[in-house]
Amino acid sequence: MTQDIFDFAEGDTNLSPNKTGWLKDHVSAEARGLLEEDARWFIHQSLSTPCLDAIAGAEGIYLINTDGRRIMDFHGNAAHHVGYGHPRVVQAMREQIETLPFCPRRYTNAPAISLAAKLASLAPGDLSKILFAPGGTSAIGMALKLARHVTGRHKTVSMWDSFHGASLDAISVGGEAQFRRGAGPLLPGTEHVPPPSLARRFFGDDAEAPLRLADYIDYVLGVQGDVGAVIAEPMRWTTVEPPPPGFWQRVRQSCDRHGALLIFDEIPSGLGRSGTMFVTEQTGVVPDMLVLGKGLGGGIFPLAALIARGDLDAVSDRAIGHYTHEKSPVGCAAALATLSVIEEEGLVAKAADLGAWALDDLRRRVGALPGVRAVRGLGLYFGIEVESAARADSAMYRSLERCLSFKIGGGNVITLCPPLTISEAELAQAFDIVTDVLRNEA
């Protein structure tokens, strides 16, 4: 096994010997049969082939495999904000299916209008014009097209190591090597800069390094002269790195000075997980566009949204989205129910309060263990950076043996992303498992 099969990975690698051992020792014959059929029919790709196990059910914070084992899901593709199968989301979808299951794109419907109005009321500043799409990657594509039409410029500035989706346009602005490698020519004009997480490596090993990176972005915008948009995650999701203080204010000023739009990708981070409805609220700036997805459909229905500044809608002679399920009444009903659950169950405040306590607790538990480099978090999202990708991979499989599932980000960051509905006791149980695994592997 070589280190490079793990490095700079969006998620856990499917090349790990630990995965081979897991499939041999911990997956039942029934599940192995399903995995073999999965491998037979689906195109093999990084991160998902072969799959880990076969799932037969899901409820609350748990996945339930074909053997009936209940697995705490701290991965969830960041889509399970309100847990799996929340009864209010299920009921809203059931009622909508019985009345209006589909709406052709040429028409509108009340759930779509209500959801657009609700998102506009939640979004900061003058973010008030909406388009829906079947997934976050498509919503990123809409944001890029809208920026081109509004500014008349096709160039973008984005960050290496970032992830904005897996389509050709999204990987062009994204910076994850395994999505870009070997793909051939990508979109022209997609300039990249280092992410804030690497600012100290390139711009001085001190607290001012992120601000120097912001100054470098200003330089890039100036020397290019025709950049239409800066697109970025307000927090680096894969490695759990909150926004550096003052960084985005300086980038916002540069965008305004050079005529570039600022697009924030909050597909995984939005809707309360950070302890505010959107991470952008913790940056001190309002972007020109905000992209949402993942949890918007309640962990059931695939739905994403582009929320744009109110004056960016003068493109009625162009097609920006035009998706078949653009105004799905069922998807919009699911999203409206999800937002109601988040608000009425106080999940944003819970993410802030429980998350702050949990981050302190996690640092106390594992922060001083040998090989643990850092413990980070924002709201109910946590990252434990360990000294090697191999150790993170091993910790993931040891935790799976004890029915805790999570994702490895950036090769060596254990990321813990529970539903916002999780109880303190369930969170402590998961932390017990991670602590024990890391202590025994130290």
C-alpha positions in Angstrom: 0.0 0.0 0.0 1.4 3.4 -0.9 0.4 6.7 0.6 -0.5 8.3 -2.7 -3.6 6.3 -3.1 -5.1 8.2 -0.2 -3.7 11.7 -0.7 -6.0 14.6 -1.6 -9.1 12.5 -1.8 -12.6 13.9 -1.5 -13.7 10.8 0.4 -12.4 7.4 1.5 -10.6 5.5 -1.2 -11.9 2.3 -2.7 -8.4 1.0 -3.1 -7.7 0.5 0.6 -6.7 -3.0 1.9 -9.0 -2.1 4.9 -11.9 -2.1 2.5 -11.0 -5.5 1.1 -10.8 -6.8 4.7 -14.1 -5.2 5.6 -15.9 -6.8 2.7 -14.5 -10.2 3.6 -15.1 -10.2 7.3 -18.0 -7.9 8.0 -20.5 -8.2 5.1 -23.0 -11.0 5.1 -23.5 -13.4 2.2 -26.8 -11.7 1.3 -25.2 -8.3 1.2 -22.2 -9.6 -0.8 -24.7 -10.9 -3.3 -26.2 -7.4 -3.7 -22.7 -5.8 -3.9 -21.8 -8.2 -6.7 -25.0 -7.3 -8.6 -24.2 -3.6 -8.0 -20.7 -4.1 -9.4 -22.2 -5.9 -12.3 -24.7 -3.2 -13.4 -23.1 0.1 -12.4 -20.1 1.8 -14.0 -17.2 1.4 -11.6 -15.9 4.7 -10.2 -13.7 6.1 -7.4 -15.3 6.5 -4.0 -18.2 4.1 -4.4 -17.1 0.9 -6.1 -17.2 -1.6 -4.5 -19.8 -0.3 -2.1 -19.4 -0.8 1.7 -22.6 -2.7 2.4 -26.2 -3.1 1.4 -28.8 -0.9 3.2 -32.4 -2.0 3.6 -33.8 0.9 5.8 -33.1 4.2 7.3 -34.6 6.2 10.2 -33.5 9.1 12.3 -29.7 9.0 12.6 -29.5 5.4 11.6 -28.9 3.3 8.4 -30.1 -0.3 8.7 -28.3 -2.9 6.7 -29.7 -6.1 5.3 -28.7 -7.9 8.5 -30.7 -5.5 10.6 -27.6 -3.7 12.1 -28.3 -0.1 13.0 -25.4 2.2 11.9 -25.1 5.7 13.2 -24.7 7.8 10.0 -22.3 10.7 10.5 -21.8 10.9 6.7 -25.2 11.0 5.0 -23.7 12.9 2.0 -24.5 15.9 4.2 -28.2 15.6 3.1 -29.7 14.3 6.3 -30.2 17.5 8.3 -33.6 16.4 9.7 -32.7 12.8 9.9 -34.0 10.0 7.7 -37.7 9.7 7.1 -38.8 12.6 9.2 -42.6 12.1 9.5 -43.4 15.7 8.6 -41.4 15.5 5.4 -42.9 12.2 4.5 -46.4 13.4 5.2 -45.9 16.6 3.1 -44.7 14.5 0.2 -47.5 12.0 0.5 -50.1 14.7 0.5 -48.5 16.4 -2.5 -48.2 13.2 -4.5 -51.9 12.7 -4.0 -52.9 16.1 -5.4 -50.2 17.3 -7.9 -47.3 14.8 -8.4 -45.7 16.6 -11.3 -45.8 20.0 -12.9 -44.5 20.6 -16.5 -41.9 23.3 -16.7 -44.2 25.7 -18.7 -46.5 26.0 -15.7 -46.1 27.0 -12.1 -47.6 25.6 -8.8 -48.2 26.9 -5.3 -45.5 24.8 -3.5 -42.8 26.1 -5.8 -43.8 29.7 -5.3 -44.1 29.2 -1.6 -40.6 27.6 -1.4 -39.1 30.4 -3.5 -40.6 33.0 -1.2 -39.5 31.2 1.9 -35.9 30.9 0.7 -35.8 34.6 -0.2 -37.0 35.4 3.3 -34.3 33.4 4.8 -31.4 34.5 2.6 -29.3 37.5 3.7 -29.2 40.9 2.0 -30.9 41.2 -1.4 -30.7 37.6 -2.3 -34.3 37.2 -3.6 -34.4 35.6 -7.0 -34.7 31.8 -7.2 -34.1 28.9 -9.6 -34.5 25.3 -8.7 -32.6 22.3 -10.1 -32.6 18.5 -9.5 -29.1 18.6 -7.8 -26.4 20.9 -6.5 -24.1 20.3 -9.5 -26.8 21.6 -11.8 -27.4 24.6 -9.6 -23.7 25.4 -9.8 -24.0 25.3 -13.6 -26.9 27.8 -13.4 -24.8 30.2 -11.3 -21.9 30.0 -13.7 -24.2 30.7 -16.7 -26.0 33.5 -15.0 -22.7 35.1 -14.1 -21.6 35.0 -17.8 -24.9 36.5 -19.0 -24.9 39.3 -16.4 -21.2 40.3 -16.6 -20.5 39.4 -20.2 -17.3 37.7 -19.0 -16.6 34.0 -19.0 -13.6 33.8 -16.6 -13.8 32.6 -13.0 -11.5 32.5 -10.0 -11.9 29.5 -7.7 -9.8 27.4 -5.3 -7.7 24.4 -5.6 -8.9 21.5 -3.5 -12.5 22.8 -3.7 -15.5 20.7 -4.7 -18.5 22.1 -6.5 -20.0 19.0 -8.2 -19.0 16.3 -10.7 -20.2 17.6 -14.0 -17.7 19.0 -16.5 -18.4 22.7 -15.7 -18.4 22.0 -12.0 -15.0 20.2 -12.1 -13.6 23.0 -14.2 -14.1 25.4 -11.3 -13.5 22.7 -8.7 -10.1 21.8 -7.6 -10.3 18.1 -6.6 -7.6 16.1 -8.5 -9.5 12.9 -8.7 -12.4 14.5 -10.5 -10.2 16.5 -12.9 -7.4 14.1 -13.7 -7.6 12.6 -17.2 -10.9 14.5 -18.1 -9.3 16.3 -21.0 -9.9 20.0 -21.8 -12.0 21.8 -19.2 -13.8 25.1 -19.4 -11.6 27.9 -20.5 -10.8 30.8 -18.2 -11.1 28.9 -15.0 -8.3 30.4 -12.9 -7.4 28.9 -9.6 -5.8 30.1 -6.4 -4.7 28.3 -3.2 -7.4 27.8 -0.6 -7.3 29.6 2.8 -6.2 26.3 4.4 -2.9 26.5 2.5 -2.4 30.3 3.0 0.4 29.8 5.6 2.3 27.5 3.2 2.4 30.2 0.5 1.8 33.6 2.1 3.7 33.5 5.4 3.4 31.3 8.5 1.3 33.7 10.7 -2.2 34.7 11.3 -2.2 37.3 8.6 -1.5 34.7 5.8 -5.2 34.4 4.8 -5.4 38.2 4.3 -2.4 38.1 2.1 -4.1 35.4 0.1 -7.1 37.7 -0.2 -4.7 40.4 -1.5 -3.4 37.8 -4.0 -6.9 37.2 -5.2 -7.3 41.0 -5.6 -4.1 40.9 -7.7 -5.5 38.1 -9.9 -8.7 39.9 -10.5 -6.8 43.0 -11.4 -4.3 41.5 -13.7 -6.9 39.4 -15.5 -9.3 42.3 -15.8 -12.2 40.3 -17.1 -13.2 37.8 -14.4 -16.9 37.4 -14.2 -17.1 35.5 -10.9 -15.3 34.3 -7.8 -16.8 31.0 -6.8 -16.0 29.3 -3.5 -17.1 27.4 -0.4 -17.4 29.9 2.4 -16.0 27.1 4.6 -13.9 24.3 3.2 -16.3 21.4 3.6 -14.2 18.4 2.9 -11.6 19.2 5.6 -13.9 21.1 8.0 -12.2 24.5 7.9 -14.3 27.4 9.0 -13.9 30.8 7.2 -10.8 32.8 8.3 -11.7 36.1 10.1 -11.7 39.0 7.7 -10.8 37.0 4.6 -14.2 37.1 2.9 -14.7 40.8 3.6 -11.5 41.5 1.7 -12.5 39.3 -1.2 -15.9 40.9 -1.3 -14.3 44.3 -1.6 -12.0 43.0 -4.4 -15.0 41.6 -6.3 -16.8 44.9 -6.1 -13.7 46.8 -7.2 -13.1 44.6 -10.2 -16.6 44.0 -11.3 -16.7 40.3 -10.5 -19.7 38.5 -8.8 -19.2 36.5 -5.6 -20.8 33.0 -5.6 -20.9 31.0 -2.4 -21.4 27.3 -2.7 -23.4 26.3 0.5 -24.7 23.0 -1.0 -23.5 21.0 2.0 -23.0 23.7 4.6 -26.3 25.7 4.4 -29.6 25.2 6.2 -28.5 25.5 9.8 -25.6 23.0 10.2 -23.1 25.7 10.9 -25.1 27.2 13.8 -26.5 29.9 11.5 -28.9 29.3 8.6 -26.0 29.9 6.2 -22.3 30.0 6.8 -22.2 33.3 4.9 -23.8 34.9 8.0 -20.5 34.2 9.8 -18.3 35.7 7.1 -19.6 39.3 7.4 -20.4 39.5 3.7 -23.4 38.8 1.4 -22.5 37.1 -1.9 -24.2 37.9 -5.2 -25.4 34.3 -5.5 -25.9 31.5 -3.0 -26.2 27.9 -4.0 -28.1 25.3 -1.8 -28.7 21.6 -2.1 -28.3 18.3 -0.3 -30.4 18.8 2.9 -33.0 21.0 1.1 -35.1 17.9 0.1 -35.2 16.5 3.6 -32.9 13.7 2.8 -35.5 12.2 0.5 -36.0 14.3 -2.6 -33.1 15.6 -4.8 -33.5 19.3 -4.9 -31.1 22.3 -5.1 -31.6 26.1 -5.4 -29.8 29.1 -6.8 -30.6 32.3 -4.9 -29.4 35.4 -6.7 -29.3 39.1 -6.0 -32.6 40.7 -6.9 -31.2 42.7 -9.9 -29.6 39.8 -11.6 -32.8 38.5 -13.3 -32.8 40.5 -16.5 -32.0 37.5 -18.7 -35.5 36.5 -19.9 -34.3 35.9 -23.4 -31.8 33.2 -22.2 -32.3 29.7 -20.7 -30.4 29.4 -17.4 -31.8 26.2 -15.9 -34.7 24.7 -17.9 -34.7 21.4 -16.1 -37.6 18.9 -16.4 -38.1 18.8 -12.6 -37.3 22.5 -12.1 -40.5 23.3 -10.1 -41.3 19.8 -8.8 -44.3 20.2 -6.5 -43.3 17.1 -4.5 -39.7 18.3 -4.1 -40.9 21.8 -3.1 -43.3 20.3 -0.5 -40.5 18.2 1.0 -38.3 21.3 1.2 -41.0 23.5 2.8 -41.6 20.7 5.4 -37.8 20.5 6.0 -37.5 24.2 6.6 -40.5 24.1 8.9 -38.8 21.3 10.9 -35.6 23.3 11.1 -37.3 26.4 12.4 -40.0 24.8 14.7 -37.6 22.3 16.3 -35.0 25.1 16.8 -32.3 23.1 14.9 -30.2 26.2 14.0 -29.8 27.2 17.7 -29.3 23.6 18.6 -26.5 23.2 16.1 -24.8 26.3 17.6 -25.2 25.3 21.3 -24.8 21.6 21.1 -22.1 22.0 18.5 -20.0 24.4 20.7 -20.3 22.0 23.7 -19.5 19.0 21.5 -16.4 20.6 19.9 -15.0 21.4 23.3 -15.7 17.8 24.4 -14.2 16.3 21.3 -11.0 18.4 21.7 -10.8 17.3 25.4 -11.2 13.6 24.4 -8.8 13.3 21.4 -6.9 16.6 20.9 -3.9 15.4 22.9 -3.8 11.9 21.5 -0.6 11.0 19.6 -1.0 11.6 15.9 -4.0 13.9 16.2 -2.9 17.2 14.5 -6.1 19.3 14.9 -9.7 19.1 15.9 -12.0 21.6 14.1 -15.7 22.2 13.9 -18.5 24.6 13.1 -21.9 24.0 14.5 -22.8 20.3 14.2 -19.9 19.4 11.9 -16.5 18.2 13.2 -13.2 17.3 11.7 -10.3 15.4 13.3 -7.1 15.7 11.3 -4.7 12.8 11.9 -1.1 12.4 10.9 -1.7 10.1 7.9 -4.3 9.0 5.5 -3.7 5.4 6.3 -4.5 6.0 10.0 -7.7 7.8 9.1 -8.7 5.0 6.8 -8.1 2.4 9.5 -10.0 4.4 12.0 -13.0 4.6 9.7 -13.2 0.8 9.3 -12.6 0.2 13.0 -15.5 2.6 13.7 -17.7 0.9 11.1 -17.2 -2.4 13.0 -18.9 -0.6 16.0 -21.7 0.8 13.8 -20.5 4.3 13.3 -20.2 5.6 9.7 -18.3 8.7 8.7 -16.4 10.2 5.8 -12.7 10.8 5.3 -12.0 14.2 3.8 -8.8 15.5 2.3 -7.2 12.1 2.8 -6.6 12.4 6.5 -9.5 14.2 8.1 -12.1 12.2 10.0 -15.3 14.2 9.4 -18.3 13.8 11.6 -21.6 15.1 10.1 -24.6 13.9 12.1 -28.3 14.9 11.6 -29.2 18.1 13.4 -31.9 16.1 15.1 -29.3 14.0 17.0 -29.5 13.8 20.8 -26.7 14.7 23.1 -26.5 11.1 24.3 -26.3 9.8 20.7 -23.5 12.3 20.0 -21.6 11.2 23.1 -22.0 7.6 22.0 -20.4 8.4 18.7 -17.6 10.3 20.3 -17.0 7.4 22.6 -16.4 5.1 19.6 -14.1 7.6 17.8 -12.1 8.3 21.0 -11.6 4.6 21.7 -10.6 3.8 18.1 -8.1 6.7 18.0 -6.7 5.9 21.4 -6.2 2.2 20.5 -4.5 3.1 17.2 -2.1 5.7 18.7 
